[in-house]
Amino acid sequence: MDRTQGTFPFFSPLESAPPAEAAAAKLARLREIVSLAFAGCREFRDRMEGAGLVPDDVVTFEDFARIPVLRKKELLALQGGGPGLEALLPHGIGGLRRIYQSPGPIYDPEGPGPDYWGFAEAFAAAGFAAGDLVQMTFSYHLTPAGLMLEEPLLELGCTVIPAGPGNTDVQIELLTRLPVTGFVGMTSYLDVIADKARARGLDLKKDFKLRTAFVAAERLPESLRKKVQEAFGMTVRQGYGTADVGCIAYECRELSGMHVTSRGHVEICEPGTGRPLPVGEVGEVVFTPFSAAYPLIRLATGDLSRHVSEPCACGRTSARLAGILGRVDDTAKVKGQFIYPSQAAEVAAGFACITAWQIVVANPGGKDAIEFVACCDGPDGPLDVERFTAAFQARLKLRPKVTVLPAGERLPDDSPRLVDRRGFD
């Protein structure tokens, strides 16, 4: 049996529908969500009225694209210093199952229903099926990733070990003493597990029973995918989504790009204008989930991609993205966390000796690393690196390498606050 089938349908209805039929169904859903949000969400109503639109104006996809996009930074301001979370909820807080918190902070509501975040079809496409024992290494605390990705596995009939992140010795013990066939987490962490297991004298193919990994939350260089697949003799497939909206796209067995989820509508748009671009052109991923609980209509993710037009040999007819090709703005995602320079500025402001600084992100050996480069010729003497590192980690959830430039050496005045030097070949 093809393990991508399992006990869950190989395709959701929209994954396998003829393109015209799928487009008509998606447009109908979009019109429903627009009407619902206009009636119940003050933020969306204000956005529509500011553009001179009402729900009846949205008849085609072209009409839908006239709705101004909602940017992630605007979402942060709306929740924190503006109308508040309830301005984004048609049914209020009482219509939710859970509320999570992501760095920013941004609050991530979860609505009712099975597989609310829409990842079941992604796991099925990756090869997970009923009877698999899956080790979940994403966090279950405050952030949504652990539960977001556990529930679709349960829908597929898998059994889940809620291991959470870190504690690598225990992770290895679980992976070798139990018949664990699936791994969910970051590829870089699976690579760490491999290194530590080898150091303990374990054989990755004999002592582990892993067949499939579903990875997310960081860019996946093909070199790292190949390294981990060969080390364990397993398959690694990635998903793409956000804590705000859940699944956006995912890989199938063919590795021909990322299939767009049937649980929402993806546009590739011109950064800044939100105008949809032709197939093949690189632009910003703009996503609308089919969520009645939290309808973030035309959410501009800040990620760059392009649509792929060629059909996929797996048989899915859904649109595809050519992976994540970069970031629009000055943020970067490192080890599953977004870095906002404004947050680093808050930390630096607490150390009077820091007069200039820059964050440099790199991925030597395929593993993300973050460096904070500081000029320290202000008052209060030399920088207390240990105290600064702790403050940075507490605010941004990442531990940087801190480099203090020699006396007299300065960063150029026009230096960007964030430099991403990672390669993803």
Helices and strands as residue ranges (DSSP letters): H 13-16, H 19-40, H 42-50, G 55-57, H 61-64, E 70-71, H 72-80, G 85-88, G 93-95, E 98-102, E 106-110, H 120-126, E 133-136, H 145-156, E 159-162, H 168-177, E 182-185, H 187-199, E 212-215, H 222-232, E 235-242, E 246-250, E 258-260, E 264-269, E 283-289, E 299-305, E 307-308, E 320-321, E 326-327, E 332-334, E 337-339, H 341-348, E 356-362, G 364-366, E 369-375, H 385-396, E 401-404, E 418-420
